[in-house]
Amino acid sequence: MKFLKYMALHYDKIGHLLLQHVRVTVISLVLAAIIGIPLGILITKNEKAAKIVLYVAGIIQTVPSIALFGFLIPVLGIGLKPAVVALVLYGQLPIIRNVYTGIKTISPAQMESARGMGMTGFQILRRIQIPEAFPVILGGIRTAAVALVGIAAIASIVGAGGLGDLIFEGISSVNSTVVLAGAIPAALLALAIDYVLGVLERSLNPMPTMKK
């Protein structure tokens, strides 16, 4: 009852923080895809580069988010910038890995057939590799999106706003109602994004695909 009453009294504040949360997540996800997809395509051409890039992306994934924010604050200050940079870095591994995996699993015979028809490397990429790998690529974006919703809540500590403001406010005041007012909408947002992207992924590929 206390939780519902709080939500009813502060729905405007919660709605504003939810929009902030969506903004930082979407901006970061789009930038992560803009960087990660081309990088994933490039490393399919060089196995040594692929190992290095995937290793570095994996190392970044293991760095605690609070520590990464701490590294970025002296350079980027407080606010949206350090939050977006950190989230973009965290979004790289699932996107790059799925792009690489999706393209690498395309049948070699199909690739040879395309070359035999006189298709250029760019034509093969545009007409065969990207369309064939797209459901797997989308699976990586889906994984990244759900992860970024959670990490975006922690980004509140660098002044990025979002539902994390409520979570940390509730923790500092030892008020579980306020914590839930931030945590539950964040969880529902993650579930909604996962569901929408999951439906899109399945519609593009009726066969089960790997998310990671």
MARMAR-31959 format. One line per field, with one value per residue: residue in one letter; z, x, y of N, C-alpha, C in turn. Coordinates in steps of 0.05 Angstrom, whole numbers, plus 5000, padded with zeros to 4 digits. Layout:
residues N
rest: a,...
n.c3: Z,...
n.c1: X,...
n.c2: Y,...
ca.c3: Z,...
ca.c1: X,...
ca.c2: Y,...
c.c3: Z,...
c.c1: X,...
c.c2: Y,...
END
This chain:
residues 212
rest: m,k,f,l,k,y,m,a,l,h,y,d,k,i,g,h,l,l,l,q,h,v,r,v,t,v,i,s,l,v,l,a,a,i,i,g,i,p,l,g,i,l,i,t,k,n,e,k,a,a,k,i,v,l,y,v,a,g,i,i,q,t,v,p,s,i,a,l,f,g,f,l,i,p,v,l,g,i,g,l,k,p,a,v,v,a,l,v,l,y,g,q,l,p,i,i,r,n,v,y,t,g,i,k,t,i,s,p,a,q,m,e,s,a,r,g,m,g,m,t,g,f,q,i,l,r,r,i,q,i,p,e,a,f,p,v,i,l,g,g,i,r,t,a,a,v,a,l,v,g,i,a,a,i,a,s,i,v,g,a,g,g,l,g,d,l,i,f,e,g,i,s,s,v,n,s,t,v,v,l,a,g,a,i,p,a,a,l,l,a,l,a,i,d,y,v,l,g,v,l,e,r,s,l,n,p,m,p,t,m,k,k
n.c3: 5000,5016,4977,4930,4942,4945,4891,4866,4887,4868,4814,4771,4779,4778,4726,4697,4711,4690,4635,4629,4640,4598,4557,4565,4560,4507,4475,4487,4470,4415,4398,4415,4380,4331,4333,4347,4309,4256,4274,4289,4239,4213,4241,4225,4182,4199,4240,4283,4298,4313,4360,4394,4397,4417,4465,4492,4495,4527,4575,4589,4602,4651,4687,4744,4745,4776,4785,4733,4721,4758,4735,4690,4705,4720,4669,4636,4669,4708,4696,4636,4597,4618,4633,4585,4555,4587,4585,4530,4523,4555,4525,4481,4478,4473,4424,4386,4388,4372,4320,4296,4304,4277,4223,4214,4216,4170,4112,4079,4027,4007,4006,3969,3924,3916,3904,3858,3824,3813,3850,3889,3948,3981,3961,3974,4029,4038,4013,4028,4076,4118,4117,4128,4177,4209,4247,4289,4301,4319,4364,4396,4403,4432,4479,4497,4504,4547,4588,4591,4610,4664,4681,4671,4713,4754,4735,4755,4797,4775,4761,4718,4720,4716,4735,4774,4810,4845,4868,4894,4928,4960,4984,5013,5050,5076,5058,5035,5003,4968,4942,4915,4881,4844,4826,4808,4762,4730,4723,4696,4650,4627,4618,4581,4537,4525,4511,4465,4429,4427,4403,4353,4337,4333,4293,4249,4245,4246,4267,4327,4357,4380,4435,4455
n.c1: 5017,5039,5076,5045,5017,5059,5076,5031,5030,5077,5080,5092,5145,5170,5158,5186,5239,5241,5238,5287,5320,5308,5327,5384,5397,5380,5409,5461,5459,5449,5497,5533,5520,5531,5586,5601,5580,5605,5657,5654,5645,5693,5732,5721,5752,5803,5833,5869,5863,5810,5812,5841,5807,5759,5778,5795,5745,5719,5749,5736,5684,5688,5703,5683,5625,5621,5675,5692,5663,5688,5739,5727,5706,5746,5763,5718,5682,5622,5556,5518,5555,5600,5569,5545,5591,5612,5570,5568,5617,5608,5569,5594,5616,5574,5551,5593,5612,5567,5559,5606,5603,5554,5566,5609,5587,5560,5549,5606,5602,5560,5583,5625,5595,5572,5617,5632,5593,5610,5604,5623,5664,5637,5585,5573,5574,5531,5487,5486,5517,5502,5443,5436,5461,5434,5391,5421,5456,5419,5404,5449,5447,5400,5414,5453,5422,5387,5424,5446,5404,5403,5455,5451,5422,5458,5489,5469,5500,5538,5511,5476,5423,5357,5324,5357,5366,5324,5331,5381,5369,5331,5362,5400,5367,5346,5297,5254,5210,5219,5264,5242,5207,5241,5269,5231,5203,5250,5264,5217,5222,5269,5249,5209,5237,5269,5228,5204,5247,5259,5213,5218,5267,5253,5215,5245,5277,5255,5279,5312,5357,5423,5431,5477
n.c2: 4976,5025,5032,5036,5083,5120,5118,5139,5191,5213,5207,5241,5257,5207,5192,5230,5217,5166,5177,5203,5160,5125,5158,5161,5108,5094,5130,5112,5059,5063,5089,5050,5009,5034,5037,4984,4947,4958,4947,4894,4871,4884,4853,4802,4793,4784,4740,4746,4799,4795,4763,4797,4844,4822,4803,4850,4876,4840,4846,4898,4891,4865,4903,4937,4977,5024,5035,5045,5091,5124,5128,5157,5206,5247,5261,5271,5296,5310,5284,5272,5256,5222,5179,5160,5147,5105,5068,5057,5032,4986,4962,4941,4887,4844,4861,4865,4812,4782,4801,4785,4728,4717,4729,4696,4645,4638,4598,4573,4554,4583,4634,4626,4616,4666,4696,4671,4688,4737,4778,4834,4847,4884,4880,4827,4831,4867,4842,4789,4774,4812,4810,4754,4747,4782,4770,4746,4788,4825,4798,4806,4861,4863,4837,4873,4918,4905,4898,4949,4980,4965,4981,5035,5053,5055,5096,5141,5160,5192,5236,5230,5225,5193,5131,5111,5152,5152,5101,5106,5148,5125,5085,5116,5141,5099,5077,5033,5036,5079,5060,5016,5044,5063,5018,4979,5003,5006,4953,4935,4965,4942,4890,4902,4922,4878,4842,4866,4870,4816,4794,4818,4796,4741,4744,4755,4711,4648,4604,4581,4627,4645,4688,4709
ca.c3: 5000,5017,4951,4911,4950,4936,4862,4859,4895,4855,4787,4752,4784,4768,4696,4687,4714,4670,4609,4630,4639,4570,4540,4567,4550,4478,4463,4490,4454,4387,4394,4417,4355,4309,4336,4349,4284,4237,4285,4287,4211,4206,4253,4211,4161,4212,4265,4304,4307,4327,4387,4410,4401,4435,4492,4504,4501,4551,4598,4596,4614,4678,4704,4758,4733,4793,4781,4707,4724,4772,4716,4669,4717,4717,4641,4624,4689,4718,4678,4616,4581,4628,4633,4558,4547,4601,4574,4503,4527,4565,4504,4458,4476,4460,4397,4369,4388,4356,4292,4287,4303,4257,4197,4211,4214,4143,4097,4060,4000,3999,4000,3945,3902,3911,3891,3831,3809,3807,3870,3903,3977,3992,3953,3990,4056,4038,4003,4040,4104,4137,4120,4140,4205,4223,4272,4309,4308,4335,4390,4411,4410,4452,4504,4506,4513,4574,4607,4594,4627,4691,4687,4671,4740,4770,4725,4772,4815,4761,4753,4692,4724,4712,4758,4795,4830,4866,4882,4913,4948,4979,5000,5032,5071,5086,5052,5015,4984,4947,4926,4896,4862,4822,4817,4793,4735,4715,4716,4676,4625,4616,4608,4558,4516,4518,4497,4439,4412,4424,4382,4327,4330,4325,4268,4228,4243,4260,4281,4351,4353,4404,4442,4462
ca.c1: 5000,5056,5089,5025,5011,5082,5075,5009,5036,5102,5081,5105,5174,5179,5156,5209,5264,5239,5246,5316,5332,5305,5344,5412,5399,5377,5433,5484,5455,5453,5525,5547,5515,5546,5614,5605,5573,5627,5681,5650,5648,5721,5748,5717,5773,5829,5828,5886,5849,5786,5819,5849,5784,5740,5791,5793,5717,5713,5762,5720,5659,5693,5709,5659,5614,5628,5703,5695,5654,5709,5761,5718,5698,5767,5766,5692,5666,5597,5533,5510,5578,5613,5550,5542,5616,5614,5550,5577,5638,5596,5552,5610,5621,5552,5546,5615,5613,5545,5564,5628,5592,5534,5578,5627,5571,5548,5560,5627,5593,5544,5602,5639,5576,5569,5641,5631,5574,5623,5597,5646,5663,5616,5559,5570,5568,5505,5466,5487,5526,5486,5417,5437,5470,5419,5378,5441,5465,5397,5405,5470,5436,5380,5429,5466,5401,5378,5446,5450,5382,5411,5478,5443,5412,5482,5500,5458,5520,5554,5494,5463,5394,5345,5312,5377,5364,5305,5343,5402,5355,5319,5383,5412,5347,5336,5269,5251,5189,5232,5281,5224,5196,5261,5277,5210,5202,5274,5261,5196,5234,5286,5232,5194,5257,5276,5205,5201,5270,5256,5193,5230,5287,5240,5201,5266,5289,5238,5296,5324,5384,5438,5431,5503
ca.c2: 5000,5049,5034,5047,5110,5136,5120,5157,5218,5222,5196,5260,5254,5180,5193,5246,5201,5144,5188,5207,5133,5116,5174,5153,5080,5094,5143,5094,5035,5071,5094,5025,4994,5047,5029,4955,4932,4959,4934,4865,4864,4886,4832,4777,4791,4779,4725,4757,4823,4787,4754,4821,4861,4808,4801,4877,4881,4824,4858,4922,4880,4856,4927,4946,5002,5047,5040,5057,5118,5138,5134,5176,5233,5267,5268,5280,5311,5298,5288,5252,5247,5198,5157,5150,5134,5080,5049,5049,5012,4961,4950,4931,4858,4829,4870,4857,4783,4771,4808,4767,4701,4715,4729,4673,4621,4635,4576,4580,4548,4606,4656,4620,4619,4694,4705,4660,4704,4763,4798,4846,4843,4901,4868,4803,4841,4880,4825,4762,4772,4827,4798,4727,4749,4803,4760,4742,4815,4836,4785,4819,4887,4858,4831,4898,4937,4897,4904,4978,4990,4962,4997,5063,5060,5062,5121,5163,5170,5213,5258,5225,5224,5167,5118,5107,5174,5142,5078,5116,5165,5106,5072,5135,5147,5073,5076,5012,5045,5096,5042,5001,5063,5065,4991,4965,5014,4999,4924,4933,4976,4921,4868,4911,4924,4850,4829,4878,4861,4787,4790,4826,4776,4716,4748,4755,4684,4629,4584,4592,4639,4651,4716,4718
c.c3: 5000,4990,4931,4916,4941,4906,4853,4865,4878,4826,4767,4755,4772,4737,4684,4689,4695,4643,4608,4627,4610,4552,4541,4556,4519,4464,4464,4472,4424,4381,4396,4391,4331,4310,4334,4324,4264,4248,4284,4259,4204,4217,4241,4189,4173,4239,4288,4316,4322,4356,4405,4417,4421,4463,4506,4512,4525,4576,4608,4611,4643,4697,4718,4748,4750,4788,4754,4707,4738,4754,4697,4680,4714,4688,4630,4644,4697,4698,4658,4602,4592,4629,4606,4549,4561,4590,4546,4505,4536,4544,4481,4456,4463,4431,4378,4366,4370,4326,4281,4284,4280,4229,4193,4208,4187,4127,4078,4031,3989,3991,3974,3921,3895,3896,3862,3813,3803,3827,3884,3933,3990,3985,3969,4019,4057,4031,4017,4070,4124,4139,4134,4170,4221,4248,4295,4319,4326,4363,4408,4420,4433,4479,4515,4517,4542,4595,4612,4611,4657,4699,4687,4698,4758,4761,4739,4789,4802,4751,4727,4695,4720,4738,4780,4817,4853,4882,4902,4935,4969,4996,5021,5055,5083,5082,5029,4994,4961,4930,4906,4875,4838,4810,4800,4765,4718,4705,4694,4649,4612,4604,4582,4533,4506,4503,4469,4420,4407,4403,4355,4318,4320,4298,4244,4224,4259,4275,4305,4345,4380,4410,4447,4445
c.c1: 5017,5069,5070,5019,5034,5082,5054,5016,5060,5103,5095,5135,5185,5178,5179,5235,5264,5247,5276,5331,5331,5324,5373,5417,5399,5401,5457,5483,5460,5483,5541,5544,5530,5575,5618,5600,5595,5652,5678,5653,5678,5737,5742,5738,5800,5825,5845,5873,5824,5791,5826,5824,5765,5752,5789,5764,5708,5725,5745,5695,5663,5699,5684,5650,5622,5657,5707,5685,5675,5732,5753,5712,5721,5770,5741,5675,5641,5574,5529,5534,5592,5595,5547,5567,5618,5594,5557,5598,5627,5579,5568,5611,5598,5547,5568,5616,5591,5548,5585,5618,5572,5545,5595,5612,5557,5563,5582,5619,5576,5562,5616,5620,5572,5593,5642,5612,5585,5616,5622,5643,5641,5588,5553,5561,5539,5482,5464,5493,5508,5457,5417,5444,5453,5404,5397,5452,5444,5397,5427,5461,5416,5394,5442,5445,5392,5399,5449,5428,5391,5435,5471,5432,5436,5494,5489,5480,5538,5536,5480,5433,5383,5335,5331,5376,5346,5317,5364,5390,5343,5339,5395,5393,5335,5306,5264,5230,5201,5250,5264,5212,5215,5267,5256,5206,5226,5273,5240,5206,5252,5270,5218,5213,5264,5253,5203,5222,5269,5236,5204,5251,5274,5226,5221,5278,5272,5254,5308,5352,5397,5437,5459,5524
c.c2: 5025,5054,5046,5076,5129,5140,5140,5186,5230,5212,5214,5258,5228,5179,5208,5231,5177,5153,5193,5180,5122,5131,5165,5125,5080,5107,5125,5070,5041,5075,5068,5008,5007,5040,4999,4939,4934,4945,4904,4855,4863,4862,4805,4772,4783,4766,4736,4782,4816,4779,4778,4838,4848,4806,4828,4883,4865,4835,4882,4913,4872,4879,4935,4974,5027,5055,5054,5086,5136,5146,5156,5204,5253,5277,5282,5296,5295,5303,5265,5240,5222,5174,5144,5135,5106,5059,5040,5028,4985,4947,4937,4901,4842,4836,4860,4826,4771,4778,4788,4738,4698,4713,4704,4646,4618,4614,4585,4575,4572,4630,4651,4623,4648,4705,4695,4675,4732,4785,4808,4841,4859,4890,4843,4811,4851,4861,4798,4763,4786,4815,4771,4729,4768,4793,4756,4769,4828,4824,4798,4847,4884,4853,4857,4917,4931,4904,4933,4991,4988,4980,5027,5072,5069,5088,5145,5176,5191,5235,5255,5225,5196,5155,5111,5128,5165,5119,5088,5134,5147,5092,5091,5142,5122,5071,5057,5020,5061,5079,5027,5019,5067,5038,4977,4977,5007,4970,4921,4944,4955,4898,4877,4912,4896,4837,4840,4869,4831,4780,4796,4806,4750,4720,4748,4727,4665,4608,4597,4603,4644,4680,4727,4705
END
